[in-house]
Amino acid sequence: MEGDTVTRRDGGELDPLALTLGSIYASAATTAAPAAASPLPLPLAPSPPPPSPPPPPPAAADASRATRRRLNNGSSAPSRGVRRPCAKPRDDVLVTAPFPWATERPARHDSLDSLLRRGVTSVEGQARCKRCGARKGIAYDLQSKFYELRDYISAHRHTMYDRAPDAWMFPALPDCDACGHKAAVWPEIAADKSQINWMFLLLGQMLGCCTLDQLKYFCMNTGRHRTGAKNRVLYYAYVEMCNQLQPFD
């Protein structure tokens, strides 16, 4: 309505443009007032950090190494260079001495000097031919046969590595005078281990004719280590017998 005027209550005229701007300002104030009245949202409290994950389990290699360390420090066998201690010899078992050169303790003998002072100069034993069954008595001179064996052990002991040589494992047996068969005479070894003629077998270098069980019995009664293959137990038996007669230097 161009040219129209608005009359105020007191009769004066108002500019239509002014009325229009006033209405805009009033409307804007009315609209903005409720917005200003509403409170601003409070900031959220920071959330706690998530818990740290548990540490990973140790690697399999670490566990394996730890197990090996426990075994090496505990129940594992001693190293090859460490000599195992000898067992305690059995002194509680007494038997009637089966031979003049034996004692009341099984597999134990007096020293060479003691035997010679008592007049024991030879050692006898019985053997039987495996072919014809003929029996044969064999006697060994105690002193000469012992020193022959002792000198051999002294010269080769450090190269045996605690193993009996083949000459001990497979003894050279005597020939049979009855049937003529070579290396057919086998020494008679008592079934009762306490009655075995150990000195006779030693001087004839026929300890290898004993079974492993018989050799273990000897080592058990003399305090020698008795586990392992036969060549190891046989070596201990030879060395122990020689030490009983005359200890090595």
C-alpha positions in Angstrom: 0.0 0.0 0.0 2.2 2.7 -1.3 1.4 6.1 0.1 -0.6 4.8 3.0 0.3 6.1 6.5 -0.3 4.6 9.9 -1.9 6.7 12.5 -0.6 6.5 16.1 -2.9 6.6 19.1 -2.1 10.2 19.8 -3.1 11.1 16.2 0.4 11.3 14.8 1.6 9.5 11.8 4.2 6.7 11.7 6.5 5.8 9.0 5.5 2.4 7.6 9.2 1.4 7.1 9.9 2.1 10.7 7.0 0.0 11.8 8.2 -2.8 9.6 11.9 -2.7 11.1 10.5 -2.5 14.6 8.4 -5.5 14.0 11.4 -7.4 12.7 13.5 -6.5 15.8 10.7 -7.4 18.1 10.1 -10.7 16.4 13.9 -11.5 16.5 14.1 -10.6 20.2 11.0 -12.8 21.0 12.5 -15.7 19.0 16.0 -15.4 20.5 14.8 -15.1 24.1 13.8 -18.7 24.6 17.0 -19.9 23.1 19.0 -17.7 25.4 17.0 -19.0 28.4 17.8 -22.7 27.6 21.0 -23.8 29.5 24.1 -24.8 27.6 24.9 -28.6 27.7 27.6 -29.4 30.2 30.8 -31.1 28.8 30.9 -34.8 29.3 33.4 -36.2 31.8 36.3 -38.0 30.1 35.9 -41.8 30.1 38.5 -43.9 31.9 41.2 -45.4 29.7 40.6 -49.1 28.8 42.5 -51.6 30.9 45.9 -52.7 29.4 45.8 -56.2 27.9 47.6 -59.0 29.9 51.2 -59.7 28.9 51.6 -62.5 26.3 52.7 -65.9 27.5 56.4 -66.8 27.3 57.5 -68.2 24.0 57.8 -72.0 23.6 61.5 -71.7 23.1 61.9 -69.8 26.5 59.9 -72.5 28.2 62.0 -75.2 26.6 65.2 -73.5 27.7 63.9 -73.2 31.3 63.0 -76.9 31.3 66.4 -77.8 30.1 68.0 -75.6 32.8 65.9 -77.4 35.5 66.9 -80.8 34.2 70.6 -79.9 33.9 70.6 -78.5 37.5 68.6 -81.3 39.0 67.9 -84.8 37.9 70.1 -85.1 34.8 73.0 -87.5 34.6 76.5 -86.2 35.4 78.6 -85.1 32.5 80.9 -87.5 30.8 84.0 -86.1 32.3 82.7 -86.4 35.9 83.5 -89.7 37.6 80.5 -91.1 39.5 81.1 -92.0 43.1 81.4 -95.6 44.0 78.7 -97.3 46.0 79.3 -98.4 49.5 80.6 -102.0 49.6 78.4 -104.5 51.4 80.0 -105.4 54.7 77.0 -106.9 56.3 77.0 -110.1 54.3 79.3 -112.8 55.6 79.8 -116.3 54.2 82.2 -119.2 54.8 85.4 -118.5 52.8 85.1 -120.9 49.9 88.8 -120.8 49.0 92.1 -120.2 50.9 92.6 -116.9 49.0 89.1 -115.6 49.6 87.6 -113.9 52.7 84.3 -114.2 54.5 83.0 -111.2 52.5 81.8 -112.2 49.0 84.1 -111.1 46.2 86.6 -109.7 48.7 90.2 -110.9 48.9 93.3 -110.2 51.0 96.2 -108.3 49.6 99.0 -110.1 47.7 101.5 -109.6 50.5 99.1 -111.0 53.0 98.4 -114.1 50.8 102.1 -114.7 50.3 102.8 -114.5 54.0 100.1 -117.1 54.6 101.8 -119.4 52.1 99.2 -119.0 49.3 101.4 -119.0 46.2 99.1 -120.7 43.7 95.4 -120.5 42.8 93.6 -123.6 41.5 90.3 -124.0 39.7 88.3 -126.5 37.6 87.4 -126.3 33.9 85.3 -128.5 31.6 85.5 -129.1 27.9 82.5 -127.9 26.0 82.9 -130.7 23.4 83.5 -133.9 25.3 82.7 -132.8 28.9 86.0 -133.8 30.3 87.1 -131.9 33.4 90.5 -130.4 33.8 92.2 -128.9 36.9 94.2 -125.7 36.2 96.7 -124.0 38.6 98.2 -120.5 38.3 101.2 -119.1 40.0 99.8 -116.2 42.0 102.6 -113.7 42.0 103.8 -114.1 38.4 100.3 -114.2 36.8 99.2 -111.2 38.8 102.1 -109.0 37.9 101.7 -110.0 34.2 98.1 -108.8 34.3 98.9 -105.7 36.4 101.6 -104.6 34.1 99.2 -104.9 31.1 96.6 -102.8 32.8 99.1 -100.1 33.9 100.3 -99.8 30.3 96.9 -99.6 28.6 94.6 -98.3 31.3 94.4 -94.7 30.0 93.5 -95.9 26.5 90.7 -98.3 27.6 88.3 -95.5 28.5 86.7 -97.7 31.2 85.9 -100.4 28.7 87.3 -104.0 28.7 89.3 -104.9 25.6 88.3 -107.8 23.3 90.9 -110.0 24.9 88.9 -109.8 28.1 85.5 -109.9 26.5 86.4 -113.1 24.5 89.0 -114.9 26.6 91.5 -117.3 25.1 90.3 -120.6 26.5 92.7 -123.6 27.1 92.7 -126.6 24.8 91.2 -129.9 25.8 93.7 -132.7 26.5 91.0 -135.4 26.2 89.5 -134.7 22.7 92.1 -132.3 21.3 89.7 -129.5 20.5 91.3 -126.0 20.6 90.0 -123.3 23.0 87.2 -125.7 24.2 87.8 -125.7 27.9 85.4 -123.4 29.8 86.0 -122.5 33.4 83.4 -123.9 35.9 81.5 -121.0 37.5 79.4 -121.8 40.5 75.7 -121.1 40.3 75.8 -119.6 43.8 77.5 -116.2 43.2 79.0 -116.2 46.7 81.0 -119.4 45.7 82.5 -118.1 42.5 86.3 -118.5 42.3 87.0 -114.9 41.3 90.8 -115.1 41.8 91.1 -118.1 39.5 89.1 -116.3 36.8 91.3 -113.2 37.3 94.6 -114.9 36.9 93.4 -116.8 33.9 91.9 -113.6 32.4 88.6 -115.4 32.1 86.3 -113.0 34.0 84.7 -112.4 30.7 83.2 -115.9 30.9 80.9 -114.6 33.7 77.4 -113.4 32.8 76.6 -109.7 33.3 74.5 -110.6 36.3 77.4 -112.3 38.0 79.7 -109.4 37.3 77.1 -107.0 38.7 77.0 -109.1 41.9 80.8 -108.7 42.2 80.6 -105.0 41.7 77.7 -104.7 44.2 79.8 -106.4 46.9 82.9 -104.4 46.3 81.4 -100.9 45.9 82.0 -100.6 42.2 79.6 -98.9 39.8 77.6 -101.7 38.2 75.4 -100.2 35.5 76.1 -100.1 31.8 77.2 -102.6 29.2 79.1 -105.7 30.0 82.5 -104.4 28.8 82.2 -101.5 31.3 81.2 -103.7 34.2 83.9 -106.2 33.3 86.5 -103.5 33.2 85.5 -102.5 36.8 85.8 -106.1 37.9 89.4 -106.4 36.6 90.5 -103.1 38.1 88.8 -103.9 41.5 90.4 -107.3 41.7 93.9 -105.9 41.0 93.3 -103.1 43.5 92.4 -105.6 46.2 95.7 -107.5 45.7 97.9 -104.4 45.2 96.5 -100.9 44.5 97.6 -99.0 41.5 99.9 -96.1 42.0 
